[in-house]
Amino acid sequence: MKKFSIFVDESGMADPKTYSESPFYTLCGLVVSEVWQASLRLDLENLKQKYFGSKSFVLHSSNLKRILINRKRKLKSFAEDLKILLNKNHFFLLFVVVDKEKANKANWLQTTMYKRTDRIILGNLIKFLIAKGVKGYIYSEASEVEKDLILYKTFFHYLTNGMDKLSITPLNVKDHLTSLSFVTKLNNDPEEQMADLFAICGKLKMQIDSGEIKEEDLDPLDSVLFNQMKKSLFIKGKPTLPKKVKLYKAMNAFKKLP
């Protein structure tokens, strides 16, 4: 059975009350098969060596642009090389994005944000793994205790309950979703860093769809990430097996909440 690794990261503050300064909360899942994982890791390490002088440099969306500017590196050049890397490799993306102003009006709590987004992202991953007939391993960047505990509980919810409406038993889940690991930046997983970079695309898509910003006005790095996101969102294809049709129909690669 083929194996897939799933790297999960977030963007934006999760407290709905902070919507004025951080209007969206995004959970992003980067799904890569073992066939492509080594290539993606090597290419990203080489990119970091070229621009930052070290394969162990940690790419983080919150400070990447500032570092490139401070080191007198051209953002456009980095974006162009990243585009080549992304086009060369193969992976899927899944998103859950919360409009925090609407969530606040609906009296959501921060724990509500975590529970709803975790349930959807893991649910979609389970549907993907079973439809494809593959195994999956989840990696999430360790964060605050409350957030990590909710993800852990969500993982075990599916292991013990399955997904009754889709006739997915707990055994089905255990056969395909085999582990959940929490990693830190010191673990230096290039794939986790890639998920971190893509997480901003949730906010960008919401802003572009609403007309708040225009796609052509994005800076070079955001433009590369956004265009790749559009190409890498999980495509359901046209399956013929009834069970796979049912699972694909239940998936949403870019889910908006509430």
C-alpha positions in Angstrom: 0.0 0.0 0.0 1.4 3.4 -1.0 2.2 5.9 1.8 1.4 9.6 2.0 2.7 12.1 4.6 0.4 14.9 5.5 1.9 18.1 7.0 -0.5 20.5 8.8 0.1 24.2 9.6 -2.0 27.2 10.4 -2.0 30.9 9.5 -3.7 33.7 11.5 -4.8 34.0 15.1 -7.4 31.6 16.2 -9.3 33.8 18.7 -12.5 35.0 16.8 -12.4 38.3 18.8 -9.2 39.3 17.0 -10.9 39.5 13.6 -10.1 43.2 13.1 -6.4 42.6 13.1 -6.4 39.1 11.8 -9.6 38.5 9.7 -9.0 34.9 8.8 -7.8 31.7 10.4 -6.5 29.0 8.0 -5.6 25.4 8.5 -3.6 24.0 5.6 -2.7 20.4 4.8 0.1 19.5 2.4 -0.2 15.9 1.2 2.8 14.3 -0.5 3.5 10.7 -1.4 6.6 8.8 -0.4 7.5 8.8 -4.1 7.8 12.6 -4.2 8.8 13.3 -0.7 12.6 12.8 -1.1 12.6 15.0 -4.2 10.7 17.8 -2.5 12.9 17.7 0.5 16.1 17.8 -1.5 15.0 20.6 -3.8 13.8 22.7 -0.9 17.1 22.2 1.0 19.1 23.2 -2.1 16.9 26.3 -2.4 17.6 27.3 1.2 21.4 26.6 0.7 21.4 29.0 -2.3 19.6 31.9 -0.6 20.4 31.5 3.1 23.7 29.6 3.1 22.3 26.6 5.0 20.1 23.6 4.3 18.9 23.8 7.9 17.6 27.4 7.6 13.9 27.4 8.7 11.5 29.0 6.2 8.7 30.8 8.0 6.1 32.9 6.2 6.0 35.5 8.9 9.6 36.7 8.5 10.8 35.3 5.1 10.3 38.4 3.1 12.0 40.6 5.7 15.0 38.3 5.8 15.3 38.3 2.0 15.2 42.1 1.9 17.7 42.4 4.8 20.1 40.0 3.2 19.8 42.0 -0.1 18.4 39.0 -1.9 15.8 39.7 -4.5 12.4 38.5 -3.6 11.6 38.1 -7.3 14.6 35.8 -7.8 13.7 33.6 -4.8 10.0 33.4 -6.0 11.1 32.4 -9.5 13.3 29.6 -8.1 10.5 28.5 -5.8 8.1 28.3 -8.8 10.5 26.0 -10.6 10.7 23.8 -7.5 7.0 23.6 -7.0 6.2 22.9 -10.7 8.8 20.1 -10.6 7.3 18.3 -7.6 3.9 16.7 -7.0 1.7 17.2 -4.0 -1.9 18.1 -3.0 -3.2 20.9 -0.8 -6.3 21.0 1.5 -7.6 24.1 3.2 -10.1 25.1 5.9 -10.6 28.9 6.2 -12.6 30.7 8.9 -14.1 34.2 8.4 -13.4 35.2 12.0 -15.9 38.2 12.0 -18.7 35.8 11.1 -17.4 33.3 13.6 -17.4 36.0 16.3 -20.9 37.0 15.5 -21.9 33.3 15.9 -20.3 33.3 19.3 -17.5 30.9 18.4 -14.7 30.4 21.0 -11.1 29.8 20.2 -11.7 26.1 21.0 -14.6 26.1 18.5 -12.2 27.3 15.8 -9.8 24.5 16.6 -12.4 21.8 16.8 -14.3 22.7 13.6 -11.1 23.1 11.5 -9.4 20.0 12.8 -12.5 17.9 12.2 -12.8 19.0 8.6 -9.1 18.8 7.7 -8.7 15.3 9.2 -12.1 14.2 7.8 -11.0 15.2 4.3 -7.6 13.4 4.7 -9.4 10.2 5.8 -11.7 10.4 2.8 -8.6 10.9 0.5 -6.7 8.0 2.0 -9.5 5.5 1.8 -10.6 6.6 -1.7 -7.0 6.2 -2.9 -6.4 3.0 -1.0 -3.2 4.4 0.7 -1.8 4.9 4.2 -1.3 8.3 5.7 1.0 9.8 8.4 0.1 13.2 9.9 2.7 15.7 11.1 1.7 18.9 12.8 3.9 21.7 14.2 3.7 21.6 18.0 1.9 24.7 19.3 0.1 25.6 22.5 -1.2 22.7 24.7 -4.9 23.4 24.0 -4.6 23.4 20.3 -2.4 20.3 20.2 -4.7 18.4 22.6 -7.8 19.2 20.4 -6.0 17.9 17.3 -5.0 14.7 19.2 -8.6 14.2 20.4 -9.9 14.7 16.9 -7.5 12.1 15.6 -8.7 9.6 18.2 -12.4 10.5 17.6 -12.1 9.2 14.0 -10.1 6.2 15.1 -12.8 5.2 17.6 -15.9 6.3 15.7 -15.1 6.3 12.0 -17.5 8.2 9.8 -20.9 6.6 10.0 -22.6 8.7 7.3 -20.0 7.5 4.7 -20.0 3.9 6.0 -16.3 4.3 7.2 -15.7 2.1 10.2 -13.1 2.7 12.9 -11.2 -0.2 11.4 -11.2 1.5 8.0 -9.7 4.6 9.6 -7.0 2.6 11.5 -6.1 0.8 8.2 -5.4 4.0 6.4 -4.6 6.8 9.0 -1.8 5.3 11.0 -0.1 8.0 13.1 -0.1 11.6 14.3 3.2 13.3 15.2 3.9 16.7 16.7 7.1 18.3 15.4 9.0 21.5 16.3 10.9 23.8 14.1 14.1 22.2 15.5 13.1 19.1 13.6 13.5 21.1 10.5 11.0 19.3 8.3 11.1 21.0 4.9 7.6 19.8 4.1 6.2 21.3 7.3 7.8 24.6 6.3 6.2 24.3 2.9 2.8 23.9 4.5 3.6 27.0 6.5 4.3 29.0 3.4 1.1 27.8 1.6 -1.1 28.6 4.6 -1.2 32.3 3.8 -3.1 31.3 0.5 -6.2 30.8 2.5 -6.4 34.5 3.4 -5.3 35.5 -0.1 -8.1 33.5 -1.7 -10.7 35.0 0.6 -9.5 38.5 -0.1 -9.4 38.0 -3.8 -12.8 36.3 -4.0 -14.3 39.2 -2.1 -12.6 41.8 -4.3 -10.6 43.3 -1.4 -7.4 42.7 -3.3 -6.6 41.8 -6.9 -4.5 38.8 -7.9 -2.4 40.9 -10.2 -1.3 43.1 -7.3 0.2 40.3 -5.3 4.0 40.5 -4.6 6.2 37.9 -6.5 6.3 35.4 -3.6 2.6 35.5 -2.8 1.8 35.3 -6.5 3.8 32.1 -7.0 2.3 30.5 -3.9 -1.3 31.5 -4.8 -1.0 30.2 -8.4 0.5 27.0 -7.3 -2.2 26.6 -4.7 -4.9 26.8 -7.4 -3.1 24.0 -9.3 -2.4 21.8 -6.3 -5.8 21.8 -4.6 -7.0 18.2 -4.5 -8.8 17.4 -7.7 -11.5 14.8 -7.4 -11.2 13.4 -10.9 -13.8 11.2 -12.4 -13.9 7.9 -10.4 -16.1 5.0 -11.5 -16.3 2.9 -8.3 -19.4 3.9 -6.3 -17.6 4.1 -3.0 -14.9 6.3 -4.4 -17.5 8.6 -6.0 -19.2 8.9 -2.6 -16.0 9.8 -0.8 -14.9 12.3 -3.4 -18.3 14.0 -3.4 -18.0 14.4 0.3 -14.6 16.2 0.0 -14.0 19.9 -0.2 -10.4 20.9 -0.9 -11.1 24.6 0.1 -13.7 24.7 2.9 -15.0 28.1 4.1 -16.5 28.5 7.6 -18.8 29.3 9.3 
